[in-house]
């Protein structure tokens, strides 16, 4: 075969495998033509195999080849001898080797063909088209591969496992994105799904923004692309929080710029590994009337730059305004339609969205009772807004828990529309390190 040394015997084994294995034939035939074979006999067999598969959608039969040879007067011994190999029922030895060599040949063929076409375009002055052609060819080369045996060498294959996990994320093969808070993910059966909206509800200064930041951080460290929309404060506050969380640093130290040169070098190296899984923080604080449409427009702008988020965080929804058609309605109607618009974005973009809202008029006897939690029954004023969400989480913390119990908090998770269950889970909200996690994770994160 052109540009790659493959013996005639090997080509016969390829034809035999094409007769047996439809998936092998299908992948190979997209890139191999009869011109690639060493002689006209092999080319003839290839064309007949292709004809039979395409016409009958089943493996070629020996009688078919014999009839075709008779009709076309292919009576040479070479045809007869090759037919024995092509249709041999014996188990083919070295199937994986054949597939590996075929992969190599096809990848080289894609490169050579694309290179020549790219060179022509480049020399003609079409540099952008030439660049796109080479990028497309690179993607084809990367993706062309046959299934391997279900076997792994655990230590040796670590890098491959890592690539595989990234591939699942970047290709969108995973339907749910975990929050990284283990007990919460158990209730959600893996996380928040594509097209779903999750909402945290809590009092002012309860840690809603920190909870959203925790979700963003945990998604980012496992290769998801995150867009974090900020609708209050300034962008530096949020980047400082992420800085503290990524590097297990005190938020006050980050805010004050207390970072040594050695630490800065480590951070720069760490962030270099996340360049392709970017975390984008976008502040929308320069005017008071941002809507969900503005968020969609931001996503479209980022898409033009090659960034398509896997997860959207909106911090927080109470600060978004309704579209003009709902602008003059009462507050609870407006807020319900803002959430509906956000749900539309989740469905159109096929991504999960996390946001937050503030509690209203919750009795103090519930807030300060560690045996009680806020549920839908207590949020009548916000019910229309809450019921649109797939997952609704209230943040419950008494003053004693906040000041004397290391920031312990109770999350009431109402995930009835997502997983059919509701549960109270305990977490810790640590403002010093900008983290929110369950007890065991807290110990690990703090190195205790």
C-alpha positions as CSV (number, residue, x, y, z in Angstrom):
1,X,0.0,0.0,0.0
2,X,1.1,3.5,-0.8
3,X,3.5,5.3,1.7
4,X,3.4,2.4,4.1
5,X,5.0,-1.0,3.9
6,X,2.3,-3.7,4.2
7,X,3.0,-7.1,2.6
8,X,0.6,-8.9,0.2
9,X,0.0,-11.6,2.9
10,X,-1.0,-8.9,5.3
11,X,-3.4,-7.4,2.8
12,X,-5.1,-10.8,2.4
13,X,-5.6,-11.0,6.1
14,X,-7.2,-7.5,6.0
15,X,-9.6,-8.8,3.3
16,X,-10.4,-11.8,5.4
17,X,-11.1,-9.6,8.5
18,X,-13.3,-7.4,6.3
19,X,-15.4,-10.4,5.4
20,X,-15.8,-11.4,9.1
21,X,-16.0,-8.1,10.9
22,X,-18.5,-5.5,9.6
23,X,-17.3,-2.8,12.0
24,X,-13.8,-3.2,10.8
25,X,-14.9,-3.1,7.2
26,X,-17.1,0.0,7.8
27,X,-14.4,2.0,9.4
28,X,-11.7,0.9,7.0
29,X,-13.7,1.4,3.8
30,X,-14.2,5.1,4.5
31,X,-10.5,5.7,4.0
32,X,-9.3,2.8,1.8
33,X,-9.9,2.4,-2.0
34,X,-9.1,-0.4,-4.4
35,X,-6.1,1.7,-5.6
36,X,-4.5,1.2,-2.2
37,X,-4.0,-2.6,-2.8
38,X,-0.9,-4.1,-4.2
39,X,-2.4,-5.6,-7.4
40,X,-5.6,-6.0,-9.3
41,X,-6.5,-9.3,-7.8
42,X,-6.6,-7.9,-4.2
43,X,-8.4,-4.8,-5.5
44,X,-11.0,-7.0,-7.2
45,X,-11.7,-8.9,-3.9
46,X,-11.9,-5.6,-2.0
47,X,-14.5,-4.2,-4.5
48,X,-16.6,-7.4,-4.3
49,X,-16.5,-7.4,-0.5
50,X,-17.6,-3.8,-0.5
51,X,-20.4,-4.5,-3.0
52,X,-21.8,-7.4,-1.0
53,X,-21.8,-5.6,2.4
54,X,-23.5,-2.5,0.9
55,X,-26.1,-4.5,-1.0
56,X,-27.0,-7.3,1.5
57,X,-25.8,-5.9,4.9
58,X,-24.3,-9.3,5.7
59,X,-21.0,-11.2,5.5
60,X,-20.0,-12.1,1.9
61,X,-20.4,-15.8,1.0
62,X,-18.0,-18.1,-0.8
63,X,-20.6,-18.9,-3.5
64,X,-20.9,-15.2,-4.3
65,X,-17.1,-14.9,-5.1
66,X,-17.2,-18.1,-7.2
67,X,-20.1,-16.8,-9.3
68,X,-18.5,-13.4,-9.8
69,X,-15.2,-15.1,-10.8
70,X,-17.1,-17.3,-13.3
71,X,-19.1,-14.3,-14.7
72,X,-15.9,-12.2,-15.1
73,X,-13.7,-15.1,-16.2
74,X,-11.3,-14.8,-13.3
75,X,-9.9,-18.3,-13.7
76,X,-6.3,-17.7,-12.8
77,X,-4.8,-19.7,-10.0
78,X,-4.1,-16.5,-8.1
79,X,-7.8,-15.7,-7.8
80,X,-8.5,-19.3,-6.6
81,X,-5.7,-19.3,-4.1
82,X,-6.5,-15.9,-2.7
83,X,-10.2,-16.9,-2.3
84,X,-9.1,-19.7,0.0
85,X,-7.4,-17.1,2.3
86,X,-10.1,-14.4,2.0
87,X,-12.9,-16.9,2.9
88,X,-10.9,-19.0,5.4
89,X,-12.9,-20.0,8.4
90,X,-9.8,-20.5,10.6
91,X,-9.4,-18.1,13.4
92,X,-7.3,-15.1,12.3
93,X,-4.2,-14.8,14.5
94,X,-3.0,-11.3,15.4
95,X,-6.3,-9.5,14.9
96,X,-5.3,-6.6,17.1
97,X,-2.0,-6.3,15.2
98,X,-3.9,-6.1,11.9
99,X,-6.2,-3.4,13.4
100,X,-3.2,-1.5,14.8
101,X,-1.4,-1.6,11.4
102,X,-4.6,-0.5,9.6
103,X,-5.0,2.4,12.0
104,X,-1.4,3.5,11.2
105,X,-2.0,3.2,7.5
106,X,-5.3,5.1,7.5
107,X,-3.9,7.9,9.7
108,X,-0.9,8.3,7.4
109,X,-3.2,8.3,4.4
110,X,-5.3,11.0,5.9
111,X,-2.2,13.0,6.6
112,X,-0.6,12.6,3.1
113,X,-3.8,13.4,1.3
114,X,-4.6,16.4,3.5
115,X,-1.1,17.7,3.3
116,X,-1.1,17.8,-0.5
117,X,-4.4,19.5,-0.6
118,X,-3.4,21.9,2.2
119,X,-0.2,22.8,0.4
120,X,-2.2,23.6,-2.8
121,X,-4.5,25.9,-0.9
122,X,-1.6,27.5,1.0
123,X,0.4,28.2,-2.2
124,X,-2.7,29.7,-3.8
125,X,-3.0,32.2,-1.0
126,X,-5.9,30.5,0.9
127,X,-4.0,30.3,4.2
128,X,-7.1,30.2,6.4
129,X,-8.6,27.4,4.4
130,X,-5.3,25.6,4.5
131,X,-5.2,25.9,8.3
132,X,-8.7,24.6,8.7
133,X,-8.0,21.6,6.4
134,X,-5.0,20.7,8.5
135,X,-7.0,21.1,11.7
136,X,-9.8,18.9,10.4
137,X,-7.3,16.3,9.3
138,X,-5.7,16.3,12.7
139,X,-9.1,15.7,14.3
140,X,-9.8,12.8,11.9
141,X,-6.4,11.2,12.7
142,X,-7.0,11.5,16.4
143,X,-10.4,10.0,16.2
144,X,-9.7,7.1,13.9
145,X,-9.2,4.0,16.1
146,X,-10.6,0.5,16.5
147,X,-12.0,-0.9,19.7
148,X,-9.4,-2.6,21.9
149,X,-9.8,-5.7,24.1
150,X,-11.4,-4.8,27.5
151,X,-8.1,-5.1,29.3
152,X,-5.9,-2.6,31.2
153,X,-2.5,-2.6,32.9
154,X,-3.5,-0.5,35.9
155,X,-0.2,1.3,36.6
156,X,1.1,1.5,33.0
157,X,-2.2,2.8,31.6
158,X,-2.7,5.7,34.0
159,X,-2.1,8.3,31.3
160,X,-4.5,6.6,29.0
161,X,-7.2,6.5,31.7
162,X,-6.7,10.2,32.3
163,X,-7.1,11.0,28.5
164,X,-10.2,8.8,28.5
165,X,-11.8,10.7,31.3
166,X,-11.0,14.0,29.6
167,X,-12.4,12.6,26.3
168,X,-15.7,11.8,28.0
169,X,-16.0,15.3,29.4
170,X,-15.0,17.1,26.2
171,X,-17.2,15.0,24.0
172,X,-20.3,15.6,26.2
173,X,-20.6,11.8,26.8
174,X,-21.4,12.4,30.5
175,X,-25.0,13.4,31.1
176,X,-24.6,14.7,34.7
177,X,-22.0,17.1,36.1
178,X,-21.2,16.3,39.8
179,X,-21.2,19.1,42.4
180,X,-18.1,17.6,44.0
181,X,-20.0,17.6,47.4
182,X,-20.2,13.9,47.8
183,X,-23.3,13.6,49.9
184,X,-25.2,16.0,47.6
185,X,-24.1,14.0,44.6
186,X,-25.4,10.8,46.2
187,X,-28.9,12.4,46.5
188,X,-28.7,13.7,42.9
189,X,-27.5,10.3,41.6
190,X,-24.3,11.8,40.1
191,X,-25.0,15.5,39.9
192,X,-27.1,18.0,37.9
193,X,-28.1,16.8,34.4
194,X,-28.0,18.6,31.1
195,X,-31.0,20.9,30.6
196,X,-31.6,21.1,34.4
197,X,-31.6,24.0,36.8
198,X,-30.5,23.7,40.4
199,X,-31.1,26.5,43.0
200,X,-29.6,27.2,46.4
201,X,-31.8,29.3,48.7
202,X,-30.6,31.0,51.9
203,X,-30.4,34.1,54.0
204,X,-28.1,37.0,53.2
205,X,-24.4,36.2,54.1
206,X,-25.3,32.5,54.4
207,X,-22.8,31.4,51.8
208,X,-24.9,31.1,48.6
209,X,-22.1,32.5,46.4
210,X,-19.6,30.2,48.1
211,X,-21.8,27.2,47.4
212,X,-22.0,28.2,43.7
213,X,-18.2,28.8,43.7
214,X,-17.7,25.3,45.2
215,X,-19.7,23.8,42.4
216,X,-17.7,25.8,39.8
217,X,-14.4,24.8,41.3
218,X,-15.2,21.1,41.5
219,X,-16.4,21.0,37.9
220,X,-13.3,22.8,36.7
221,X,-10.8,20.5,38.4
222,X,-12.3,17.5,36.5
223,X,-12.0,19.1,33.1
224,X,-15.4,20.8,32.6
225,X,-15.6,24.2,31.1
226,X,-17.4,26.6,33.4
227,X,-19.0,30.0,32.8
228,X,-19.7,31.9,36.1
229,X,-21.9,34.9,35.7
230,X,-21.5,37.5,38.5
231,X,-24.4,40.0,39.0
232,X,-23.2,41.7,42.2
233,X,-19.9,42.8,43.8
234,X,-16.8,43.0,41.6
235,X,-15.1,40.4,39.5
236,X,-11.9,40.5,41.7
237,X,-13.9,39.1,44.7
238,X,-14.9,36.1,42.8
239,X,-11.5,35.4,41.2
240,X,-9.9,35.8,44.7
241,X,-12.3,33.2,46.0
242,X,-11.4,30.8,43.2
243,X,-7.7,31.5,43.8
244,X,-8.1,30.6,47.5
245,X,-10.1,27.5,46.7
246,X,-7.8,26.2,43.9
247,X,-4.7,26.6,46.1
248,X,-5.9,25.9,49.6
249,X,-4.9,29.5,50.6
250,X,-6.5,31.8,53.1
251,X,-8.9,34.1,51.2
252,X,-7.6,37.1,53.2
253,X,-4.0,36.3,52.0
254,X,-5.1,36.1,48.4
255,X,-7.1,39.4,48.8
256,X,-4.1,41.1,50.3
257,X,-1.7,39.7,47.7
258,X,0.3,37.7,50.1
259,X,1.7,35.1,47.6
260,X,5.4,34.3,47.5
261,X,7.3,34.0,44.2
262,X,7.6,30.2,44.9
263,X,3.9,29.8,45.4
264,X,3.2,32.0,42.3
265,X,5.4,29.7,40.2
266,X,3.5,26.6,41.5
267,X,0.1,28.2,40.8
268,X,1.2,29.2,37.3
269,X,2.3,25.6,36.6
270,X,-1.0,24.2,38.0
271,X,-3.2,26.6,36.0
272,X,-1.3,25.7,32.8
273,X,-2.8,22.3,33.0
274,X,-6.3,23.8,32.9
275,X,-6.0,26.0,29.9
276,X,-8.1,23.8,27.7
277,X,-10.7,23.5,30.4
278,X,-11.2,27.2,31.0
279,X,-13.1,28.8,33.9
280,X,-14.6,32.0,32.7
281,X,-15.8,34.6,35.2
282,X,-18.0,37.3,33.7
283,X,-19.2,40.3,35.7
284,X,-22.5,41.9,34.7
285,X,-22.6,44.7,37.3
286,X,-22.3,47.9,35.2
287,X,-26.1,48.3,34.7
288,X,-29.2,47.2,36.7
289,X,-31.3,45.6,34.0
290,X,-29.4,42.5,32.7
291,X,-31.7,39.7,31.5
292,X,-31.3,36.1,30.7
293,X,-31.0,37.2,27.1
294,X,-27.8,39.0,28.0
295,X,-26.4,35.8,29.4
296,X,-27.3,34.0,26.2
297,X,-25.6,36.7,24.2
298,X,-22.5,36.3,26.3
299,X,-22.5,32.5,25.6
300,X,-22.8,33.3,21.9
301,X,-19.8,35.7,22.0
302,X,-17.7,33.1,23.9
303,X,-18.8,30.4,21.3
304,X,-17.4,32.7,18.5
305,X,-14.1,32.6,20.4
306,X,-14.2,28.8,20.7
307,X,-15.4,28.5,24.3
308,X,-18.6,26.5,24.9
309,X,-19.4,26.0,28.6
310,X,-20.3,22.6,30.0
311,X,-21.8,24.3,33.1
312,X,-23.3,27.7,33.7
313,X,-23.4,29.4,37.1
314,X,-25.6,32.5,37.7
315,X,-24.8,34.4,40.9
316,X,-27.6,35.1,41.6
317,X,-31.0,35.0,39.9
318,X,-32.7,37.6,42.0
319,X,-30.6,40.3,40.3
320,X,-31.7,39.3,36.8
321,X,-34.6,41.3,35.3
322,X,-37.5,39.8,33.3
323,X,-37.9,40.3,29.6
324,X,-39.8,43.4,28.6
325,X,-43.1,41.5,28.2
326,X,-43.0,40.6,31.9
327,X,-41.3,43.8,33.3
328,X,-44.5,45.4,34.6
329,X,-45.9,42.3,36.4
330,X,-45.7,41.8,40.1
331,X,-42.4,40.6,41.6
332,X,-43.2,36.9,42.0
333,X,-44.5,36.6,38.4
334,X,-41.4,38.3,37.1
335,X,-39.1,36.1,39.0
336,X,-40.9,33.0,37.9
337,X,-40.4,33.9,34.3
338,X,-36.7,34.7,34.8
339,X,-36.3,31.1,36.1
340,X,-38.3,29.8,33.1
341,X,-36.0,31.8,30.7
342,X,-33.0,30.3,32.5
343,X,-34.5,26.8,32.1
344,X,-34.9,27.5,28.3
345,X,-31.2,28.4,28.2
346,X,-30.3,25.1,29.9
347,X,-32.4,23.1,27.4
348,X,-31.2,25.0,24.3
349,X,-27.5,24.8,25.3
350,X,-27.9,21.2,26.8
351,X,-26.1,22.2,29.9
352,X,-26.9,22.2,33.7
353,X,-27.3,25.6,35.4
354,X,-26.8,26.4,39.1
355,X,-28.1,29.6,40.6
356,X,-29.2,31.0,44.0
357,X,-31.9,33.0,45.5
358,X,-32.6,34.7,48.8
359,X,-35.1,33.6,51.4
360,X,-38.1,35.8,52.3
361,X,-40.1,36.0,55.5
362,X,-38.9,32.8,57.1
363,X,-39.9,32.6,60.8
364,X,-37.1,33.0,63.2
365,X,-38.2,29.9,65.1
366,X,-37.4,27.8,62.1
367,X,-34.1,29.6,61.4
368,X,-32.8,29.1,64.9
369,X,-34.0,25.5,65.5
370,X,-31.4,23.0,64.5
371,X,-34.0,20.3,64.3
372,X,-35.9,22.1,61.5
373,X,-35.1,23.1,57.9
374,X,-36.7,25.3,55.4
375,X,-38.8,23.4,52.8
376,X,-41.1,24.4,50.0
377,X,-43.9,24.7,52.5
378,X,-42.1,27.8,54.0
379,X,-41.4,29.6,50.7
380,X,-44.9,30.5,49.5
381,X,-43.7,33.8,48.2
382,X,-41.1,32.1,46.1
383,X,-42.9,28.9,45.3
384,X,-43.6,29.7,41.6
385,X,-39.9,30.4,41.2
386,X,-38.8,27.3,43.0
387,X,-41.1,24.8,41.3
388,X,-39.6,25.5,37.9
389,X,-36.2,24.2,39.2
390,X,-35.2,20.5,39.0
391,X,-33.3,20.7,42.2
392,X,-34.0,23.0,45.1
393,X,-31.7,23.3,48.1
394,X,-32.2,25.3,51.2
395,X,-29.3,26.4,53.4
396,X,-30.0,26.1,57.1
397,X,-27.7,27.4,59.8
398,X,-28.2,28.7,63.3
399,X,-26.0,31.3,64.9
400,X,-24.6,28.5,67.2
401,X,-23.7,26.4,64.2
402,X,-22.1,29.3,62.5
403,X,-20.0,30.6,65.4
404,X,-19.4,27.5,67.6
405,X,-19.5,24.5,65.2
406,X,-16.9,25.5,62.6
407,X,-19.6,26.8,60.2
408,X,-21.7,23.6,60.2
409,X,-24.7,23.9,57.9
410,X,-27.7,21.7,57.0
411,X,-28.7,21.5,53.4
412,X,-32.2,20.4,52.7
413,X,-32.2,18.9,49.2
414,X,-35.5,18.6,47.4
415,X,-34.6,16.7,44.2
416,X,-38.0,15.2,43.6
417,X,-38.1,16.2,40.0
418,X,-34.6,14.9,39.4
419,X,-34.2,11.8,41.4
420,X,-37.4,11.2,43.4
421,X,-35.8,11.9,46.8
422,X,-35.3,14.6,49.4
423,X,-32.7,14.5,52.2
424,X,-30.9,16.6,54.8
425,X,-27.2,16.6,54.5
426,X,-24.5,18.2,56.7
427,X,-21.8,20.3,55.3
428,X,-19.3,22.9,56.5
429,X,-19.0,26.4,55.1
430,X,-15.5,27.7,55.5
431,X,-15.2,31.4,54.5
432,X,-11.5,31.4,55.3
433,X,-10.7,28.9,52.5
434,X,-13.8,29.7,50.4
435,X,-15.0,26.1,50.5
436,X,-18.2,24.2,51.2
437,X,-18.0,20.5,51.6
438,X,-19.1,17.5,53.7
439,X,-17.3,16.5,57.0
440,X,-14.9,14.0,55.4
441,X,-14.1,16.2,52.5
442,X,-13.4,19.1,54.9
443,X,-10.8,17.0,56.7
444,X,-9.1,16.1,53.4
445,X,-9.2,19.6,52.0
446,X,-7.7,21.1,55.1
447,X,-5.1,18.4,55.5
448,X,-6.5,17.2,58.8
